[in-house]
Amino acid sequence: MRDLVLAEIAPFKGIRYDETIVGDLSKVVSPPYDIISPEDRVYYHQLHPNNFVRLILGEEFESDNDSQNRFTRARGYLDKWLADGALKQDEEPAIYVYQQQFERDGNMKSIYGFICAVKLHEYADGVILPHENTLAKPKSALGQTIRQAQANLDCVYGLYADENAVLDEVMNRAASQKPDMDTRDKDGVRHTVWVVNDPAEIARVVDFLKDKPIAIADGHHRYETALAYRNEMRAKCSCGCEMASDYALMTIANVHQQDMTIFPTHRVVNNLSDAIIDSMETNLGDLFEINDSSKESILSDMARRRAIGVYYAKGVKTLKLKADPAVLLDGCEASSNLELNILHKLILDRALGIDEEKLRNQTHIIYTRDPQEAMGLVDSGERQIAFLLNHIEVKSVLDIASAGEKMPQKATYFYPKLLSGLVLRKM
């Protein structure tokens, strides 16, 4: 029998901006690298000379080479900001309580989590659980970043199960104090951080989580890059001792929080033959109820019918599976009921011929969380079909990961995104 492997949470001496040096915190933080548009990349570079974008998505120049590029410049910025005090390391190891407050549907929402170091494990250990497949391309840039900076610049976003809200006591005690960091991002989301360095409070968090798996909500590429870096460092050191690179920076949140929010990521398809498009509804008719909709009502029709939306030149439709999905799809209940799996396996693959290899090669599909953008790409003629999805239940992410299964890549868009630049971890 395999030995039981447990999650290992650890405090660390976080590195944070010194607001007495850099000024307004909102000017130096940024979104994560993977949601920064080309326009926002310019915006954040111009916003402040110490903006965190210089570390995670720095400028690129035609003169760049192996010894001078955005990754080596990131290392230079990090070293300089530490030397001149713009960034300062906390004196004591800590975990950090992190709150996000945002408005949705006219109501204020709040999500709490812990920023901490989490010991890296291979997925096969069943401790850190992936919930979706990844694309190879982003890992290359992340690998260069971590090798140069020798730091965890961004957090992996993890989920744990605390149905009885046991750790709320720790978070509430921290949140009753004056925050150590408090700022708003460009979208108006408030991000608040409290430093928790009381060993007794840290021990409560560590002890509670030691027998809990952690599912990756967001940041699979970051996690896999950190794992590869750990393996590189182990290969260079034969002593077998524990190293800083054995851990990754994570924000972990209780999956049972009421306000946890996932936006769906819609699929917009191109490069299909006219014959495939013309026969799509015929090919889907045996499995799906196909009903008419309109551009104006498609989202409400999808939610009401619990159906997938289709927007293309031949019409606006909803697709609802006729049979129990468990009869047609393998996997656990949460996996077979997942709209995205129904879309990928029974529509994209079976009816349109877009198989796993084509998905990995990104030859047919682009992704967007904005349904209006998806339909606009079809209206403009840039794309042929938009497939629109309903919101995903947050608990299904943990259920699918705990069953050892994965969602397709680009399955989820957790909102709000973690803010980059609040706390980083040097290795």
Buried (B, 14 or more C-beta within 10 A) or exposed (E): EEEEBBBBBBBBBBBBBBBEBBEEBBBBBBBBBBEBEEEBBEBBBEBBEBBBBBBBBBEEEEEBEEEEBBBBBBBBBBEEBBEEEBBBEBEEBBBBBBBBBBEEEEEEBBBBBBBBBBBBBEBEBBBBBBBBBBBEEBBEBBBBBBBBBBBBBBBBBBBBBBEEEEBBEBBEBBBEEEBBBBBBBEEEBBBBBBBBBBEEBBEBBBEBBEEBBBBBBBBBBBBBBBBBBBEEBBEEEEEEEEBBBBBBBBBBBBBBBEBBBBBBBBBBBBEBEEEBBEEBBEBBEEBBBBEEBEEEEBBEBBEEBEBBBBBBEEEBBBBBBEEEBEEBBEBBEBBBBBBBBBBBBBBBBBBBEBBBEBBEEEEBBBBBBEBEEBBBBBEEEEBBBBBBBBEBBBBBBBBBBBBEBBBBBBBBBBBBBBBBBBBBBBB
